[in-house]
Amino acid sequence: MTDPVLARARSAGVRDIEELIAEAPPAASGGNGGPSLEPSFATLERIGRAVFLDRWIGKLGEQINVHDKTIRRWGEGEGAVSERAMTKARTWALTTAQALLRAVGEDDLAADVGAVLRRHLAPDETTVAATWAETQARVNAKLAADAEEGRDGWAEIDAKAEARRAARAVRLAEKP
């Protein structure tokens, strides 16, 4: 695989590589000084090419459940990489890196990657708190409305749950 900087230098007729590097725009960096992992086609491509080289689109697409035509459209500027696809790609990359490190006996590095993966998969505390507060407010509003109408909201919920359980039992009993 040819280094992209060297390939650009050769195509531009540059003999002094330091000159080319000095003219290059600085790379975007993430919070730890590494490359940015914001949802973008360039980030997705970087992850895919690292493992699959030139045939990365279809192969990475299979891993993250995104059709290769969708990835190609993102590359052509039609739409943008979704947050969900980027999260799946990053999770897949970290999981793969961890498995490879374990396979070559680098358990300490695999543990470090595992820690990064756990942080990546951990739910954001503010999002969880906001979702919980929103859900709790909806439940309280429903119970208050039911109380005003003289209904027991929990009894209605329990009756619906019991009806679902009974329907499931009938379906299971009908199976040969």
TIVO-66014 format. One record per residue: residue number from 1; chain; x, y, z of N, C-alpha, C, O in turn. Coordinates in nm, 3 decimals. Layout:
BEGIN
  num  chaine     n_px     n_py     n_pz    ca_px    ca_py    ca_pz     c_px     c_py     c_pz     o_px     o_py     o_pz
  NUM       A        X        Y        Z        X        Y        Z        X        Y        Z        X        Y        Z
...
This chain:
BEGIN
  num  chaine     n_px     n_py     n_pz    ca_px    ca_py    ca_pz     c_px     c_py     c_pz     o_px     o_py     o_pz
    1       A    0.085   -0.117    0.000    0.000    0.000    0.000    0.089    0.123    0.000    0.185    0.131    0.077
    2       A    0.060    0.218   -0.085    0.140    0.339   -0.098    0.093    0.444    0.002   -0.027    0.463    0.022
    3       A    0.187    0.510    0.063    0.156    0.618    0.156    0.092    0.731    0.078    0.147    0.772   -0.025
    4       A   -0.025    0.784    0.122   -0.092    0.889    0.046   -0.010    1.017    0.034   -0.020    1.088   -0.066
    5       A    0.069    1.048    0.136    0.152    1.169    0.129    0.258    1.153    0.021    0.282    1.245   -0.057
    6       A    0.321    1.037    0.017    0.422    1.013   -0.087    0.360    1.012   -0.226    0.418    1.063   -0.321
    7       A    0.240    0.953   -0.237    0.172    0.950   -0.367    0.141    1.091   -0.415    0.159    1.122   -0.532
    8       A    0.094    1.176   -0.323    0.066    1.316   -0.360    0.194    1.387   -0.400    0.196    1.466   -0.495
    9       A    0.301    1.359   -0.328    0.429    1.423   -0.357    0.477    1.384   -0.496    0.521    1.469   -0.574
   10       A    0.468    1.256   -0.528    0.511    1.210   -0.661    0.426    1.272   -0.771    0.478    1.316   -0.873
   11       A    0.294    1.274   -0.750    0.206    1.327   -0.854    0.223    1.478   -0.871    0.203    1.531   -0.980
   12       A    0.261    1.547   -0.764    0.282    1.691   -0.772    0.423    1.726   -0.817    0.454    1.843   -0.837
   13       A    0.508    1.626   -0.832    0.645    1.650   -0.874    0.732    1.708   -0.764    0.836    1.768   -0.792
   14       A    0.691    1.691   -0.639    0.768    1.744   -0.527    0.878    1.645   -0.492    0.853    1.525   -0.477
   15       A    1.000    1.696   -0.481    1.111    1.608   -0.444    1.140    1.616   -0.295    1.192    1.521   -0.237
   16       A    1.107    1.728   -0.233    1.134    1.747   -0.091    1.006    1.721   -0.013    0.915    1.803   -0.013
   17       A    0.999    1.608    0.053    0.877    1.568    0.124    0.846    1.663    0.238    0.729    1.685    0.269
   18       A    0.946    1.720    0.301    0.923    1.814    0.411    0.846    1.937    0.363    0.766    1.994    0.436
   19       A    0.871    1.976    0.239    0.801    2.089    0.178    0.651    2.057    0.166    0.567    2.141    0.195
   20       A    0.619    1.936    0.123    0.481    1.894    0.107    0.410    1.886    0.242    0.297    1.931    0.256
   21       A    0.479    1.830    0.341    0.420    1.817    0.474    0.394    1.954    0.534    0.291    1.974    0.600
   22       A    0.483    2.048    0.514    0.468    2.183    0.568    0.347    2.253    0.507    0.282    2.334    0.574
   23       A    0.316    2.223    0.382    0.203    2.287    0.314    0.070    2.220    0.345   -0.035    2.279    0.323
   24       A    0.074    2.098    0.397   -0.049    2.023    0.424   -0.124    2.087    0.540   -0.063    2.133    0.636
   25       A   -0.257    2.088    0.531   -0.335    2.140    0.644   -0.321    2.048    0.764   -0.304    1.928    0.747
   26       A   -0.327    2.103    0.884   -0.314    2.017    1.001   -0.431    1.919    1.008   -0.544    1.953    0.974
   27       A   -0.403    1.799    1.052   -0.507    1.697    1.066   -0.596    1.731    1.184   -0.550    1.779    1.287
   28       A   -0.726    1.706    1.166   -0.819    1.727    1.277   -0.786    1.626    1.385   -0.753    1.511    1.356
   29       A   -0.797    1.668    1.509   -0.765    1.573    1.614   -0.880    1.562    1.711   -0.960    1.653    1.729
   30       A   -0.885    1.446    1.773   -0.988    1.420    1.872   -0.941    1.465    2.009   -0.838    1.532    2.021
   31       A   -1.016    1.430    2.111   -0.987    1.473    2.246   -0.857    1.420    2.302   -0.800    1.481    2.393
   32       A   -0.809    1.306    2.252   -0.686    1.250    2.305   -0.567    1.275    2.212   -0.463    1.211    2.227
   33       A   -0.582    1.368    2.116   -0.474    1.398    2.024   -0.476    1.311    1.900   -0.400    1.335    1.806
   34       A   -0.563    1.211    1.897   -0.575    1.125    1.781   -0.667    1.188    1.679   -0.712    1.301    1.697
   35       A   -0.696    1.116    1.572   -0.784    1.171    1.469   -0.926    1.188    1.521   -0.970    1.117    1.611
   36       A   -0.996    1.282    1.462   -1.134    1.308    1.500   -1.220    1.187    1.465   -1.200    1.124    1.361
   37       A   -1.315    1.155    1.552   -1.406    1.045    1.524   -1.548    1.097    1.505   -1.645    1.024    1.525
   38       A   -1.559    1.223    1.466   -1.690    1.279    1.433   -1.746    1.201    1.314   -1.669    1.154    1.231
   39       A   -1.878    1.188    1.305   -1.934    1.114    1.192   -1.901    1.184    1.060   -1.957    1.289    1.030
   40       A   -1.812    1.126    0.984   -1.779    1.179    0.852   -1.735    1.063    0.765   -1.694    0.958    0.814
   41       A   -1.744    1.084    0.636   -1.703    0.978    0.544   -1.554    0.951    0.559   -1.511    0.836    0.551
   42       A   -1.474    1.055    0.580   -1.329    1.038    0.593   -1.296    0.949    0.714   -1.207    0.865    0.706
   43       A   -1.366    0.968    0.823   -1.342    0.887    0.942   -1.382    0.742    0.916   -1.309    0.650    0.951
   44       A   -1.498    0.723    0.854   -1.544    0.589    0.821   -1.445    0.521    0.727   -1.413    0.404    0.743
   45       A   -1.397    0.595    0.628   -1.300    0.542    0.532   -1.169    0.503    0.602   -1.111    0.400    0.571
   46       A   -1.125    0.586    0.694   -1.001    0.557    0.768   -1.013    0.425    0.845   -0.920    0.344    0.846
   47       A   -1.127    0.404    0.908   -1.150    0.279    0.982   -1.155    0.162    0.885   -1.090    0.059    0.909
   48       A   -1.230    0.175    0.777   -1.244    0.066    0.681   -1.114    0.029    0.612   -1.082   -0.089    0.599
   49       A   -1.040    0.128    0.566   -0.914    0.101    0.495   -0.808    0.040    0.586   -0.723   -0.036    0.540
   50       A   -0.813    0.073    0.714   -0.714    0.017    0.807   -0.719   -0.134    0.811   -0.617   -0.200    0.833
   51       A   -0.838   -0.191    0.790   -0.853   -0.337    0.798   -0.869   -0.399    0.660   -0.808   -0.501    0.630
   52       A   -0.951   -0.338    0.575   -0.990   -0.402    0.450   -0.922   -0.345    0.326   -0.948   -0.392    0.215
   53       A   -0.837   -0.245    0.341   -0.767   -0.182    0.230   -0.866   -0.128    0.126   -0.963   -0.061    0.163
   54       A   -0.844   -0.156   -0.002   -0.924   -0.094   -0.108   -1.068   -0.146   -0.117   -1.154   -0.077   -0.172
   55       A   -1.096   -0.262   -0.065   -1.231   -0.319   -0.072   -1.307   -0.295    0.058   -1.387   -0.379    0.100
   56       A   -1.283   -0.184    0.119   -1.336   -0.157    0.252   -1.486   -0.128    0.253   -1.552   -0.160    0.351
   57       A   -1.540   -0.068    0.149   -1.679   -0.021    0.154   -1.776   -0.136    0.179   -1.855   -0.131    0.273
   58       A   -1.772   -0.238    0.096   -1.864   -0.350    0.112   -1.839   -0.429    0.239   -1.933   -0.471    0.307
   59       A   -1.710   -0.449    0.271   -1.677   -0.531    0.387   -1.710   -0.460    0.518   -1.762   -0.523    0.611
   60       A   -1.680   -0.332    0.528   -1.716   -0.259    0.650   -1.868   -0.245    0.659   -1.926   -0.253    0.767
   61       A   -1.931   -0.223    0.544   -2.076   -0.213    0.541   -2.143   -0.337    0.600   -2.242   -0.326    0.672
   62       A   -2.089   -0.456    0.569   -2.143   -0.580    0.625   -2.129   -0.581    0.777   -2.218   -0.628    0.848
   63       A   -2.017   -0.531    0.827   -1.991   -0.534    0.970   -2.082   -0.440    1.049   -2.117   -0.468    1.163
   64       A   -2.119   -0.327    0.986   -2.198   -0.226    1.058   -2.343   -0.220    1.009   -2.419   -0.130    1.046
   65       A   -2.381   -0.317    0.924   -2.519   -0.325    0.871   -2.562   -0.201    0.796   -2.672   -0.150    0.815
   66       A   -2.473   -0.153    0.710   -2.506   -0.041    0.622   -2.475   -0.087    0.480   -2.367   -0.137    0.453
   67       A   -2.571   -0.069    0.389   -2.554   -0.114    0.252   -2.438   -0.038    0.187   -2.419    0.081    0.212
   68       A   -2.361   -0.108    0.104   -2.245   -0.044    0.041   -2.286    0.073   -0.049   -2.208    0.168   -0.064
   69       A   -2.405    0.068   -0.109   -2.450    0.181   -0.191   -2.471    0.305   -0.106   -2.444    0.417   -0.151
   70       A   -2.517    0.286    0.016   -2.535    0.400    0.108   -2.400    0.461    0.141   -2.385    0.583    0.141
   71       A   -2.301    0.377    0.168   -2.167    0.428    0.199   -2.110    0.502    0.079   -2.047    0.607    0.095
   72       A   -2.130    0.449   -0.041   -2.081    0.517   -0.162   -2.150    0.654   -0.179   -2.085    0.751   -0.218
   73       A   -2.280    0.660   -0.150   -2.350    0.789   -0.159   -2.292    0.888   -0.060   -2.274    1.005   -0.093
   74       A   -2.261    0.842    0.061   -2.198    0.932    0.159   -2.066    0.984    0.104   -2.033    1.101    0.122
   75       A   -1.991    0.897    0.036   -1.863    0.938   -0.021   -1.878    1.040   -0.133   -1.789    1.121   -0.156
   76       A   -1.992    1.034   -0.202   -2.019    1.129   -0.310   -2.085    1.257   -0.258   -2.118    1.347   -0.337
   77       A   -2.104    1.265   -0.129   -2.161    1.386   -0.070   -2.313    1.384   -0.061   -2.372    1.484   -0.021
   78       A   -2.377    1.274   -0.097   -2.522    1.263   -0.087   -2.555    1.215    0.054   -2.544    1.095    0.083
   79       A   -2.594    1.304    0.138   -2.622    1.267    0.276   -2.493    1.264    0.357   -2.384    1.289    0.306
   80       A   -2.509    1.233    0.484   -2.394    1.231    0.573   -2.394    1.102    0.654   -2.499    1.040    0.673
   81       A   -2.277    1.063    0.699   -2.265    0.945    0.782   -2.346    0.967    0.909   -2.331    1.069    0.975
   82       A   -2.430    0.871    0.941   -2.514    0.886    1.059   -2.432    0.859    1.186   -2.331    0.789    1.183
   83       A   -2.479    0.916    1.294   -2.415    0.895    1.425   -2.419    0.745    1.459   -2.324    0.690    1.515
   84       A   -2.529    0.681    1.424   -2.544    0.538    1.453   -2.441    0.455    1.377   -2.379    0.366    1.435
   85       A   -2.423    0.484    1.247   -2.325    0.410    1.167   -2.184    0.433    1.220   -2.103    0.340    1.224
   86       A   -2.154    0.556    1.260   -2.021    0.586    1.312   -1.998    0.513    1.444   -1.889    0.462    1.468
   87       A   -2.100    0.508    1.528   -2.088    0.438    1.655   -2.064    0.289    1.631   -1.980    0.228    1.696
   88       A   -2.140    0.230    1.536   -2.121    0.089    1.505   -1.981    0.063    1.450   -1.917   -0.035    1.487
   89       A   -1.934    0.151    1.361   -1.801    0.134    1.302   -1.693    0.143    1.409   -1.599    0.063    1.411
   90       A   -1.706    0.238    1.498   -1.606    0.255    1.603   -1.609    0.136    1.700   -1.504    0.086    1.741
   91       A   -1.728    0.092    1.736   -1.740   -0.024    1.824   -1.680   -0.147    1.759   -1.608   -0.223    1.823
   92       A   -1.710   -0.168    1.631   -1.655   -0.282    1.558   -1.503   -0.273    1.553   -1.434   -0.373    1.575
   93       A   -1.449   -0.154    1.524   -1.304   -0.138    1.515   -1.237   -0.168    1.649   -1.134   -0.236    1.653
   94       A   -1.293   -0.118    1.757   -1.234   -0.142    1.889   -1.243   -0.290    1.927   -1.148   -0.346    1.983
   95       A   -1.356   -0.352    1.899   -1.373   -0.494    1.929   -1.274   -0.579    1.848   -1.214   -0.672    1.901
   96       A   -1.258   -0.545    1.721   -1.163   -0.616    1.635   -1.020   -0.597    1.683   -0.943   -0.692    1.689
   97       A   -0.985   -0.473    1.718   -0.850   -0.446    1.768   -0.823   -0.526    1.895   -0.714   -0.582    1.912
   98       A   -0.920   -0.531    1.983   -0.904   -0.606    2.108   -0.883   -0.755    2.079   -0.797   -0.819    2.139
   99       A   -0.962   -0.811    1.988   -0.949   -0.953    1.954   -0.813   -0.983    1.890   -0.751   -1.085    1.921
  100       A   -0.766   -0.895    1.803   -0.636   -0.914    1.739   -0.523   -0.908    1.842   -0.429   -0.988    1.837
  101       A   -0.532   -0.813    1.933   -0.428   -0.802    2.036   -0.424   -0.926    2.125   -0.317   -0.974    2.162
  102       A   -0.541   -0.978    2.159   -0.545   -1.102    2.238   -0.486   -1.219    2.160   -0.417   -1.304    2.216
  103       A   -0.516   -1.223    2.029   -0.469   -1.333    1.946   -0.316   -1.339    1.937   -0.259   -1.447    1.923
  104       A   -0.252   -1.224    1.946   -0.105   -1.222    1.938   -0.041   -1.217    2.076    0.080   -1.197    2.088
  105       A   -0.122   -1.236    2.180   -0.067   -1.245    2.315   -0.042   -1.113    2.385    0.026   -1.109    2.487
  106       A   -0.096   -1.005    2.332   -0.079   -0.874    2.394   -0.199   -0.844    2.484   -0.277   -0.753    2.458
  107       A   -0.211   -0.922    2.591   -0.327   -0.911    2.679   -0.335   -0.776    2.750   -0.444   -0.726    2.774
  108       A   -0.220   -0.717    2.784   -0.223   -0.588    2.852   -0.277   -0.479    2.760   -0.355   -0.394    2.804
  109       A   -0.235   -0.481    2.633   -0.289   -0.384    2.538   -0.436   -0.410    2.508   -0.515   -0.317    2.491
  110       A   -0.473   -0.539    2.501   -0.613   -0.574    2.479   -0.700   -0.523    2.593   -0.813   -0.479    2.571
  111       A   -0.647   -0.530    2.715   -0.723   -0.478    2.830   -0.741   -0.328    2.819   -0.846   -0.275    2.853
  112       A   -0.638   -0.258    2.772   -0.649   -0.113    2.754   -0.755   -0.079    2.649   -0.836    0.012    2.668
  113       A   -0.755   -0.154    2.539   -0.856   -0.132    2.435   -0.994   -0.165    2.490   -1.092   -0.097    2.458
  114       A   -1.002   -0.269    2.572   -1.129   -0.304    2.636   -1.182   -0.192    2.723   -1.303   -0.167    2.727
  115       A   -1.092   -0.123    2.794   -1.133   -0.010    2.877   -1.188    0.103    2.791   -1.288    0.166    2.826
  116       A   -1.123    0.129    2.679   -1.172    0.232    2.586   -1.308    0.191    2.532   -1.399    0.274    2.521
  117       A   -1.323    0.065    2.497   -1.450    0.015    2.445   -1.561    0.029    2.548   -1.672    0.070    2.515
  118       A   -1.532   -0.005    2.673   -1.634    0.010    2.779   -1.674    0.156    2.796   -1.792    0.186    2.813
  119       A   -1.578    0.248    2.792   -1.611    0.391    2.802   -1.695    0.434    2.684   -1.789    0.513    2.698
  120       A   -1.662    0.382    2.567   -1.735    0.417    2.445   -1.880    0.368    2.451   -1.971    0.436    2.405
  121       A   -1.899    0.249    2.508   -2.033    0.191    2.513   -2.115    0.237    2.632   -2.237    0.219    2.635
  122       A   -2.049    0.296    2.732   -2.120    0.342    2.852   -2.217    0.454    2.814   -2.180    0.544    2.739
  123       A   -2.338    0.448    2.866   -2.433    0.554    2.833   -2.390    0.686    2.896   -2.333    0.690    3.005
  124       A   -2.417    0.792    2.826   -2.387    0.926    2.874   -2.480    0.956    2.992   -2.602    0.947    2.980
  125       A   -2.421    0.993    3.105   -2.500    1.013    3.227   -2.606    1.122    3.211   -2.717    1.108    3.263
  126       A   -2.574    1.229    3.140   -2.673    1.337    3.123   -2.790    1.290    3.037   -2.905    1.327    3.062
  127       A   -2.761    1.208    2.935   -2.868    1.157    2.850   -2.958    1.063    2.929   -3.080    1.070    2.919
  128       A   -2.896    0.975    3.008   -2.974    0.882    3.089   -3.061    0.958    3.188   -3.179    0.927    3.204
  129       A   -3.004    1.059    3.254   -3.080    1.138    3.352   -3.196    1.212    3.284   -3.306    1.217    3.338
  130       A   -3.171    1.268    3.166   -3.276    1.340    3.094   -3.387    1.245    3.050   -3.505    1.278    3.061
  131       A   -3.350    1.128    3.001   -3.449    1.029    2.958   -3.532    0.982    3.076   -3.654    0.968    3.066
  132       A   -3.466    0.957    3.188   -3.536    0.913    3.308   -3.634    1.020    3.354   -3.749    0.990    3.385
  133       A   -3.591    1.146    3.358   -3.677    1.255    3.403   -3.797    1.271    3.310   -3.909    1.293    3.355
  134       A   -3.774    1.259    3.179   -3.882    1.271    3.081   -3.983    1.158    3.099   -4.104    1.181    3.097
  135       A   -3.934    1.037    3.115   -4.021    0.921    3.133   -4.101    0.932    3.262   -4.221    0.905    3.265
  136       A   -4.034    0.973    3.368   -4.100    0.987    3.498   -4.209    1.095    3.491   -4.317    1.078    3.549
  137       A   -4.182    1.203    3.420   -4.282    1.310    3.404   -4.404    1.259    3.328   -4.517    1.292    3.364
  138       A   -4.383    1.179    3.222   -4.495    1.124    3.144   -4.579    1.029    3.229   -4.702    1.033    3.223
  139       A   -4.513    0.944    3.307   -4.586    0.851    3.394   -4.667    0.929    3.497   -4.784    0.897    3.520
  140       A   -4.607    1.029    3.560   -4.678    1.109    3.660   -4.797    1.182    3.599   -4.903    1.191    3.662
  141       A   -4.779    1.234    3.477   -4.889    1.304    3.410   -5.003    1.206    3.380   -5.120    1.240    3.398
  142       A   -4.969    1.087    3.336   -5.072    0.985    3.307   -5.147    0.946    3.434   -5.270    0.937    3.434
  143       A   -5.073    0.924    3.542   -5.138    0.888    3.668   -5.227    1.000    3.719   -5.335    0.975    3.772
  144       A   -5.181    1.126    3.704   -5.263    1.240    3.749   -5.391    1.250    3.665   -5.498    1.275    3.720
  145       A   -5.380    1.231    3.534   -5.498    1.235    3.447   -5.594    1.123    3.481   -5.715    1.143    3.484
  146       A   -5.539    1.004    3.506   -5.624    0.891    3.544   -5.695    0.918    3.677   -5.813    0.886    3.692
  147       A   -5.623    0.977    3.772   -5.682    1.006    3.903   -5.795    1.108    3.889   -5.897    1.096    3.958
  148       A   -5.779    1.207    3.802   -5.885    1.307    3.780   -6.010    1.242    3.721   -6.121    1.284    3.751
  149       A   -5.991    1.141    3.638   -6.104    1.073    3.576   -6.156    0.958    3.661   -6.250    0.888    3.622
  150       A   -6.096    0.939    3.777   -6.142    0.834    3.868   -6.097    0.695    3.828   -6.156    0.596    3.871
  151       A   -5.992    0.686    3.746   -5.942    0.555    3.705   -5.812    0.525    3.778   -5.735    0.614    3.815
  152       A   -5.791    0.397    3.798   -5.664    0.354    3.856   -5.572    0.317    3.739   -5.587    0.212    3.677
  153       A   -5.478    0.404    3.710   -5.387    0.384    3.597   -5.308    0.255    3.606   -5.285    0.189    3.505
  154       A   -5.266    0.219    3.728   -5.188    0.097    3.743   -5.272   -0.026    3.716   -5.222   -0.124    3.661
  155       A   -5.399   -0.023    3.753   -5.486   -0.138    3.728   -5.501   -0.159    3.577   -5.502   -0.272    3.530
  156       A   -5.514   -0.049    3.503   -5.527   -0.058    3.357   -5.399   -0.115    3.295   -5.403   -0.199    3.206
  157       A   -5.286   -0.068    3.345   -5.157   -0.118    3.294   -5.143   -0.267    3.326   -5.101   -0.345    3.240
  158       A   -5.177   -0.306    3.449   -5.169   -0.446    3.488   -5.261   -0.533    3.403   -5.223   -0.644    3.365
  159       A   -5.382   -0.484    3.372   -5.478   -0.559    3.292   -5.424   -0.580    3.150   -5.438   -0.689    3.093
  160       A   -5.362   -0.477    3.092   -5.304   -0.490    2.957   -5.190   -0.591    2.958   -5.179   -0.673    2.867
  161       A   -5.106   -0.586    3.060   -4.994   -0.680    3.069   -5.046   -0.822    3.083   -4.993   -0.914    3.021
  162       A   -5.149   -0.841    3.165   -5.206   -0.974    3.185   -5.268   -1.025    3.055   -5.258   -1.144    3.025
  163       A   -5.333   -0.937    2.979   -5.392   -0.977    2.851   -5.283   -1.020    2.753   -5.301   -1.116    2.679
  164       A   -5.171   -0.949    2.751   -5.059   -0.987    2.664   -5.003   -1.123    2.703   -4.974   -1.205    2.617
  165       A   -4.988   -1.147    2.834   -4.937   -1.276    2.881   -5.033   -1.389    2.843   -4.989   -1.497    2.802
  166       A   -5.162   -1.366    2.856   -5.262   -1.469    2.822   -5.259   -1.498    2.672   -5.266   -1.614    2.632
  167       A   -5.250   -1.394    2.591   -5.245   -1.413    2.445   -5.120   -1.492    2.406   -5.125   -1.577    2.318
  168       A   -5.010   -1.463    2.470   -4.884   -1.535    2.443   -4.899   -1.681    2.483   -4.854   -1.770    2.410
  169       A   -4.960   -1.707    2.597   -4.980   -1.846    2.642   -5.066   -1.924    2.543   -5.042   -2.041    2.517
  170       A   -5.169   -1.857    2.488   -5.257   -1.924    2.390   -5.176   -1.955    2.264   -5.186   -2.065    2.210
  171       A   -5.096   -1.859    2.217   -5.014   -1.881    2.097   -4.917   -1.997    2.118   -4.899   -2.081    2.030
  172       A   -4.855   -2.002    2.233   -4.760   -2.109    2.263   -4.831   -2.245    2.273   -4.775   -2.346    2.231
  173       A   -4.952   -2.246    2.327   -5.028   -2.370    2.342   -5.073   -2.423    2.205   -5.085   -2.544    2.186
  174       A   -5.097   -2.333    2.110   -5.143   -2.373    1.978   -5.030   -2.431    1.892   -5.057   -2.502    1.795
  175       A   -4.906   -2.400    1.926   -4.795   -2.452    1.847   -4.781   -2.601    1.871   -4.796   -2.649    1.983
  176       A   -4.753   -2.675    1.760   -4.741   -2.822    1.773   -4.618   -2.863    1.852   -4.594   -2.982    1.872
